[in-house]
Amino acid sequence: MLHDPHFRRRALLPLAALIVFILWNTPQLSFVLYPFRLFVTYVHEAGHGLAAILTGGRLLEFHVFPDGSGVATTAGGLRAVILPAGYLGAALFGALLFFVANRFPFSRTLSAVIGVLLIGFTLLFGLSSIVAVLVGLAFGAALLALARFASRDINLIVLNILALLTGLNAVLDLWLLTQFSDVRLGELHNDAAAFARDVIPFTPAWLWAGLWALLAVLMLAAAAWYSIVHPLRRRPPA
């Protein structure tokens, strides 16, 4: 059983989840979480940009700021797709990364591919933002180094940590968005408020934030089901 690759991948997942739990619940380690907070913002803004490109528009530039906020400047495309693609894009990134990392035995290759994509995306669209450059190049270089020098198990643990932090942060951000009174009153500028204003007027912003949060949770649940639970149910009993 110890030599079964499926068993090994499943055995490493609780370790990654434990690390995430400790980081998330230890205030003294908030400095460790800070780069990941910036990475989530990076993925969020990249989601807006990719949605613009995929719907016929352009991503002109994007910025990540030291306080964890960000902005993407796009031209054209479908705002109905672009606006939710920030939060949902981050959740989708986390869900897909979790699924692929835990379902297929090529974690080192996956680290290398993501590293190259991060560096390429940063050089194409992020050069106007110092923080975006630092985040994109640092995470990209770190993943390439892991792919080159670390074992498959270490790569898998790191990818799971990255997937869990990105996906859960996206859900948490959306959930918190529904709790702010300013959002309920339409006074806080955010993607949900812009969606309610520009795409489907006269609807409350908190409604869209809540629906997006539900979609994000479903993405993560589907990733967990199809990468962990479903393969176990399909395997014949020993």
C-alpha positions in Angstrom: 0.0 0.0 0.0 2.9 2.4 0.8 4.1 2.0 -2.8 0.6 2.7 -4.3 0.9 6.2 -5.8 -2.8 6.9 -5.2 -2.3 6.1 -1.5 0.8 8.2 -1.3 -1.0 11.2 -2.8 -3.9 10.8 -0.4 -1.6 10.4 2.6 0.2 13.7 1.8 -3.1 15.7 1.6 -3.8 15.8 5.3 -0.3 17.1 5.9 -0.9 20.0 3.5 -4.3 20.6 5.1 -2.7 20.7 8.5 -0.1 23.2 7.4 -2.9 25.4 6.0 -4.9 25.1 9.2 -1.9 26.1 11.4 -1.0 29.0 9.2 -4.6 30.3 9.1 -5.1 30.0 12.8 -1.8 31.3 14.2 -1.6 35.1 14.2 2.2 34.9 14.8 2.5 33.3 11.4 0.6 36.0 9.5 3.8 37.1 7.8 4.0 33.7 6.2 0.4 34.0 4.8 1.1 37.5 3.5 2.8 36.4 0.2 -0.1 34.0 -0.4 -2.6 36.8 0.2 -0.8 38.8 -2.6 -0.8 35.7 -4.8 -4.6 35.3 -4.4 -5.0 38.9 -5.5 -2.6 38.2 -8.5 -4.8 35.3 -9.5 -8.0 37.3 -9.0 -6.8 40.1 -11.3 -5.5 37.6 -13.8 -8.9 36.1 -13.8 -10.4 39.4 -14.9 -7.8 39.8 -17.6 -8.2 36.3 -19.0 -12.0 36.6 -19.1 -11.6 39.8 -21.0 -9.3 38.1 -23.6 -11.5 35.1 -23.9 -14.6 37.2 -24.6 -13.0 39.3 -27.3 -11.5 42.1 -25.2 -8.0 43.0 -24.0 -6.1 43.1 -20.7 -4.2 46.3 -20.8 -2.5 46.0 -17.4 -3.1 44.9 -13.8 -1.8 45.9 -10.4 -1.4 44.2 -7.1 -1.0 46.5 -4.1 0.8 45.9 -0.8 -2.4 45.9 1.2 -3.7 42.9 -0.8 -6.0 44.8 -3.1 -5.7 45.0 -6.9 -7.1 46.2 -10.1 -7.2 45.0 -13.7 -7.6 47.4 -16.6 -9.4 45.8 -19.5 -10.9 47.0 -22.8 -13.9 45.4 -24.5 -15.1 41.9 -23.7 -18.2 40.9 -21.8 -18.5 42.5 -18.4 -21.0 39.9 -17.4 -18.1 37.4 -17.6 -15.2 39.7 -16.7 -16.6 40.9 -13.4 -17.2 37.6 -11.6 -14.1 36.1 -13.1 -11.9 37.6 -10.4 -13.3 35.7 -7.4 -14.5 32.7 -9.4 -11.2 32.6 -11.3 -9.3 32.3 -8.1 -11.6 29.6 -6.9 -11.4 27.8 -10.2 -7.6 28.0 -10.1 -7.5 26.5 -6.6 -10.0 23.8 -7.6 -8.3 22.8 -10.8 -4.9 22.8 -9.2 -6.2 20.6 -6.3 -7.8 18.2 -8.8 -4.9 17.8 -11.2 -2.3 17.6 -8.4 -4.1 14.9 -6.5 -5.5 12.9 -9.5 -2.4 12.6 -11.7 1.1 11.6 -10.8 3.1 14.5 -12.3 3.4 17.1 -9.6 6.9 18.2 -10.7 5.7 18.9 -14.2 2.6 20.7 -12.9 4.9 23.0 -10.8 7.0 23.7 -13.8 4.0 24.5 -16.0 2.5 26.9 -13.5 5.8 28.5 -12.9 6.4 29.2 -16.6 2.8 30.5 -17.0 3.2 32.9 -14.0 6.4 34.3 -15.3 5.1 34.7 -18.8 1.8 36.3 -17.7 3.8 38.7 -15.5 6.1 39.8 -18.3 3.2 40.3 -20.7 0.8 42.2 -18.5 2.2 43.0 -15.0 5.3 45.1 -15.6 3.4 48.3 -14.6 3.0 47.0 -11.0 6.1 46.4 -8.9 4.2 44.1 -6.5 2.7 42.1 -9.3 6.2 41.6 -10.8 7.6 40.5 -7.4 4.7 38.1 -6.8 4.6 36.6 -10.3 8.3 36.2 -10.7 8.9 35.0 -7.1 6.2 32.4 -7.1 7.1 31.4 -10.7 10.8 31.0 -9.9 9.9 29.1 -6.6 7.7 26.6 -8.5 10.4 26.1 -11.2 13.0 25.5 -8.5 10.7 23.0 -6.8 10.1 21.2 -10.1 13.9 21.0 -10.7 15.2 20.2 -7.2 12.5 18.9 -5.0 10.9 15.5 -4.9 7.4 14.7 -6.2 6.1 14.5 -2.7 7.4 17.9 -1.7 5.9 19.4 -5.0 2.6 17.8 -4.2 2.5 19.2 -0.7 3.3 22.7 -1.9 0.8 22.5 -4.7 -1.9 21.4 -2.3 -1.1 24.2 0.1 -1.2 26.7 -2.8 -4.5 25.2 -4.1 -6.2 25.2 -0.6 -5.0 28.7 0.3 -6.1 30.2 -3.1 -9.5 28.4 -3.2 -10.4 29.0 0.4 -9.3 32.6 0.3 -11.6 33.2 -2.7 -14.5 31.7 -0.8 -13.7 33.6 2.4 -13.4 36.9 0.5 -16.8 36.4 -1.1 -18.4 35.4 2.2 -17.0 38.4 4.0 -18.3 40.6 1.1 -21.8 39.5 1.9 -21.4 40.5 5.5 -20.4 44.1 5.0 -23.3 46.5 5.5 -21.8 48.8 2.8 -22.2 46.0 0.3 -25.8 45.5 1.3 -26.4 49.2 0.8 -24.5 49.3 -2.5 -21.9 51.8 -1.1 -18.8 49.6 -1.3 -16.9 49.5 -4.6 -16.3 45.8 -5.6 -16.9 43.4 -8.4 -20.4 42.4 -7.0 -21.5 46.0 -6.8 -20.2 46.7 -10.3 -22.1 43.6 -11.6 -25.3 44.8 -9.9 -24.8 48.3 -11.4 -23.7 47.5 -14.9 -24.9 44.0 -15.8 -28.2 43.4 -14.0 -29.4 46.8 -12.5 -31.6 47.1 -9.5 -30.3 43.8 -8.0 -28.5 43.8 -4.6 -24.7 43.4 -4.7 -24.8 41.0 -1.8 -27.0 38.6 -3.8 -24.3 38.2 -6.5 -21.5 37.9 -3.9 -23.5 35.1 -2.2 -24.2 33.3 -5.5 -20.5 33.5 -6.5 -19.5 32.2 -3.0 -21.8 29.3 -3.6 -20.3 28.6 -7.0 -16.8 28.8 -5.5 -17.7 26.3 -2.8 -19.2 23.9 -5.4 -16.0 24.2 -7.5 -13.9 23.2 -4.5 -16.3 20.4 -3.4 -16.3 19.0 -7.0 -12.5 19.1 -7.0 -12.3 17.2 -3.7 -14.9 14.7 -4.8 -13.4 13.8 -8.2 -9.8 13.8 -7.0 -10.2 12.0 -3.7 -13.6 10.4 -3.0 -14.6 9.3 -6.5 -11.4 7.3 -7.2 -11.8 5.5 -3.8 -15.4 4.5 -4.7 -14.3 3.1 -8.1 -11.5 1.0 -6.7 -12.4 -2.7 -6.1 -12.2 -3.9 -2.5 -8.8 -5.4 -1.5 
